[in-house]
Amino acid sequence: MKTIRLPAAFTLIELLVVIAIIAMLAGIAMPVYNMVMLQGRQIAALASGKQILVGLRAYANDHGDVFPAEKNAYDEPIVTSNDALRSLIPTYIDNEKVFTVASSKTGAAADNKMAEPAQMLARGENHWAFIAGLSQTSNSNWPLLVDHTDGAGYFTDREGQLGGTWKGKKAVMLNTDGSGAIVPMLGTGDKRYVPRFDDRTKNALQVSDYMGDGVKLLEPAN
């Protein structure tokens, strides 16, 4: 009689060991994967910010070197960063989606409806905070465009909250001279901040402390 040999099977202990190894590898890989994805989104946001900055500098070239302030190109009072950045549409930027960041609390998506000023950068279509009152002759180290904050110039490590786009780790910041960078934040919890170029213990977005009168941080409409 012919003997039938069954294929060897894993024992319960062997299966448990394999599962434990897979779980351990997943635990190591997921944080790395999440970090890489976060960095990729930040790089994409920086690229968008640079497009906006090019538009702002082109606007300033046509308006005596001054960035949008007081009233925008549609004669609307500038109260929020949406109001200021609306000056760029459609002459300098013809795509609202440049102003969005997918994980943003204030500007995750835009509909690209731009037939009327009221449709341009409507509430929820702009991620960026803007420092009003500056010009192309302002200090080149001063920020002009930055991730939106909690409303007071600070960031939080709580994703989904105002100022929590990057979990309080880094901020995307563009300067008056056209440069931009992904800047590591300092501070803790809900008081994370972008360090000032001349004193890292101070918040670069407390603009009234060092930029003079008439300069203020404008947050997106939300």
C-alpha positions in Angstrom: 0.0 0.0 0.0 1.3 3.4 -1.0 2.0 5.8 1.8 0.6 9.3 1.3 2.8 12.0 2.8 0.9 15.2 3.9 2.8 18.5 3.6 4.3 19.6 6.9 2.2 22.3 8.6 3.2 25.1 11.0 2.8 24.5 14.6 0.8 27.0 16.7 4.0 28.2 18.3 5.6 28.8 14.9 2.6 30.8 13.7 2.6 32.9 16.9 6.3 33.6 16.3 5.7 34.7 12.7 2.8 36.9 13.7 4.9 38.5 16.5 7.8 39.2 14.0 5.4 40.7 11.5 3.8 42.9 14.2 7.2 44.1 15.4 8.3 45.0 11.8 5.0 46.8 11.2 5.5 48.7 14.5 9.0 49.9 13.2 7.9 50.6 9.7 4.7 52.6 10.3 6.3 55.6 12.1 8.9 55.8 9.4 6.2 55.6 6.7 4.2 58.3 8.5 7.2 60.6 8.7 8.0 60.2 5.1 4.4 61.0 4.1 4.4 64.0 6.3 7.6 65.3 4.8 6.2 64.8 1.3 3.1 66.9 2.1 5.3 69.6 3.6 7.5 69.7 0.5 4.3 70.0 -1.7 3.0 72.8 0.6 6.3 74.6 0.3 6.1 74.4 -3.5 2.6 75.9 -3.4 3.8 78.6 -1.1 6.5 79.5 -3.5 4.0 79.9 -6.3 2.0 82.3 -4.1 5.1 84.2 -3.2 6.0 84.6 -6.9 2.5 86.1 -7.3 2.9 88.4 -4.3 6.2 89.7 -5.6 4.7 90.3 -9.1 1.9 92.1 -7.5 4.3 94.3 -5.5 6.3 95.0 -8.7 3.1 96.5 -10.1 2.2 98.4 -6.8 5.2 100.3 -5.8 7.0 97.3 -4.1 4.2 97.0 -1.6 2.4 93.8 -0.8 -1.4 93.8 -0.4 -2.5 96.0 2.6 -5.5 97.9 3.8 -7.6 97.2 0.7 -7.2 94.5 -1.9 -7.4 94.6 -5.7 -11.2 94.5 -5.5 -11.4 97.5 -3.1 -12.4 95.3 -0.2 -11.0 95.9 3.3 -8.3 93.4 4.1 -9.3 91.7 7.3 -8.2 88.1 6.7 -5.4 86.6 4.7 -8.1 85.5 2.2 -8.9 89.1 1.6 -5.2 90.0 0.9 -4.4 87.0 -1.2 -7.6 87.5 -3.3 -5.6 90.4 -4.9 -3.6 87.8 -6.8 -6.6 86.2 -8.6 -6.7 85.9 -11.5 -4.0 88.3 -12.8 -1.1 86.7 -11.0 -2.5 83.2 -10.0 -5.3 81.6 -11.9 -5.8 78.4 -9.7 -7.3 78.6 -6.2 -6.0 75.1 -5.4 -2.5 76.6 -5.0 -3.8 78.1 -1.7 -4.9 74.8 -0.2 -3.2 72.1 1.8 -5.1 68.8 2.1 -4.6 68.4 5.9 -5.4 72.1 6.6 -8.1 73.1 9.1 -8.8 76.3 7.2 -8.1 75.4 3.5 -8.2 71.8 2.6 -9.9 72.2 -0.9 -11.0 74.9 -3.4 -13.6 74.8 -6.1 -11.8 77.1 -8.5 -14.9 79.3 -8.9 -13.5 82.7 -9.7 -16.1 84.5 -11.8 -16.9 87.0 -9.0 -14.7 88.4 -6.2 -17.0 86.9 -3.6 -16.2 83.4 -5.0 -12.5 83.9 -4.9 -10.7 82.3 -1.9 -14.0 81.9 -0.1 -14.0 80.6 3.5 -12.4 77.2 3.7 -10.3 77.7 0.5 -7.1 79.2 1.9 -4.6 77.5 4.2 -2.1 80.4 4.5 -1.6 83.2 7.0 -0.2 86.4 5.6 1.8 89.2 7.2 0.3 92.5 6.1 2.1 95.8 6.0 5.4 94.7 4.4 7.1 95.5 1.1 9.9 94.1 -1.1 12.3 96.4 0.7 11.4 95.0 4.2 14.0 92.9 6.0 14.7 89.8 3.8 14.6 87.6 6.9 11.0 88.6 7.8 8.3 86.1 7.1 5.5 87.1 4.6 3.5 83.8 4.2 3.3 81.0 6.7 1.0 78.0 7.7 -2.1 79.3 9.5 -1.7 79.3 13.3 -4.1 79.1 16.2 -5.1 82.7 15.6 -2.5 84.1 17.9 0.7 83.1 16.1 1.3 79.8 17.8 1.0 76.2 16.7 -0.2 73.0 18.4 0.8 69.4 18.3 -2.9 68.4 18.1 -3.7 67.5 14.5 -7.1 68.7 13.4 -6.9 71.9 15.5 -6.1 75.4 14.2 -2.3 75.5 13.9 -2.0 71.7 14.0 -1.5 71.0 10.3 2.0 69.5 10.8 1.4 68.3 14.4 3.6 71.1 15.8 6.8 69.6 14.3 7.6 72.1 11.5 6.2 75.1 9.7 6.3 76.1 6.1 7.5 79.7 5.9 8.2 82.1 3.0 10.1 85.3 3.4 9.9 88.7 1.8 13.0 88.1 -0.4 11.4 85.2 -2.1 13.1 82.4 -0.1 11.2 79.7 1.7 11.9 76.8 4.0 10.4 74.1 6.2 11.3 75.3 9.6 11.5 73.2 12.8 9.3 74.6 15.6 10.3 75.1 19.2 8.1 75.2 22.3 5.7 72.6 23.6 2.1 71.5 23.3 -0.2 74.3 22.2 2.6 76.9 22.4 4.8 75.6 19.5 6.3 78.5 17.6 8.6 79.4 14.7 11.8 80.8 16.1 12.8 84.3 15.1 15.9 84.6 12.8 17.7 86.9 15.3 16.6 85.3 18.6 15.5 81.7 18.7 13.8 82.1 22.0 11.2 84.5 20.4 8.3 83.8 18.2 8.8 85.0 14.6 5.0 85.5 14.3 4.7 88.0 17.1 5.3 90.5 14.4 4.5 93.6 16.4 7.5 92.9 18.7 10.0 93.6 15.9 8.5 94.7 12.6 7.1 98.0 13.7 3.7 99.7 13.6 1.1 98.8 10.9 2.4 95.2 10.5 0.1 92.4 11.5 -0.4 88.7 11.1 -3.6 87.9 9.2 -5.2 84.4 9.5 -7.4 82.7 7.0 -11.2 83.1 7.1 -12.6 80.0 8.9 
